[in-house]
Every structure is written in structure tokens, then in C-alpha cells.
Amino acid sequence: MKVDVLAEAVIAASCGHVAACAADPANAPEWYSNITSVDWLTPPPVAVGSKVAFVARFLGRRLAYTYEITAYEPGRRMVMRTAQGPFPMETTYTWEPYGEDADRTRMTPPQSGRAQRVRLDRRRRDGGGHTARAAQGPGSPQGAPGGAPLNADLTWAEGLRRRLWPS
């Protein structure tokens, strides 16, 4: 089954500032709670063909994968696909000016991938969004508890806000 996750947030900073921070994979552990480490496999900065190794926590387990940048329009869009990993994934970040004075940024980081038993939990979360959760039963990732969050909520947006404006 293919799973598509779409979340977006409006961030009170210029599009260029938000995009520069979010498009640099080295910043990901500071604003995306599931990412624990990032290693460049090709020299920075980001460009089409760049490869970056990520380690994340997913369903209570360590997940290591390599993303390749397949499209990059600075300040507008970045697409990464797994070049190596346990299953195919794609992440597309988009940034667009938002607001009357275009002084804010609308950021959308949809992710898609293949997973076996996934359902959408329609209970409202703090931000009013929905979260995808793994279902128990045959085909569930081994050792993954039924109902473990896939982090499809907006915790990434709060992390990015903290990265842009530390207390």
C-alpha cells in the first residue's frame, strides 16, 4: 500500500530564510525530531545528485537510509528519494511566500513511501492535524507497537520554528 502524508505550516519568516535552513540536510536533527544524525556522502552544498545518509527513529526502531537530491530549485522546492534504505521513500519540500506582505512562508514537506499495514488515525491532535499510525497484525513491522506514531503531525514545524528562533 502506498502512503502519502501531507502537512504544511505557515512560519513567520521570509521564504528565503526558511528554505535556506530547511534545505540544508545538516540542520535536520535540530528541527525534525525523528532524525538523529546526518552525514554528507557527497560534498555540500545541496545540488541535484547530492547524497546524504540519515539515521532516524521510526516506530521505535533505528532506520538508516540514503537520500539523493533529485530536484532542487533554491527557495522554492527540493525533492529527495531513497538511493538506499529499507523501503522506497520520497520527500518533497516546497516553500512559498505567504501573507499580505509575503513576510511569512508556507512550507509543505509531504512524504510518501510503501508500508504494509497503515491506517489514518482521525483523532484530532494539538495542532488539529491527523497522524498516521501503524496497525497491529500480520505485516506490521516486527517489534512495532500497534498505534505507534509515524510523526505525520506538525512537530517538524515547531522544531523548525525553534531552530529559526532559539529561546
Protein Blocks (a to p, Z undefined) as FASTA:
>chain_A
ZZdddddddddddfklmmmmmmmmklmmmmmmklmbdcdfbdcdddehiacdddddeehi
acddddddfbdcehkaccdddfbdjbdcddddddddedjkopaccdddddddddfbdcdd
fbdcfkopacddddedehiaghiaghiaehlafklmmmmmmmmmcZZ
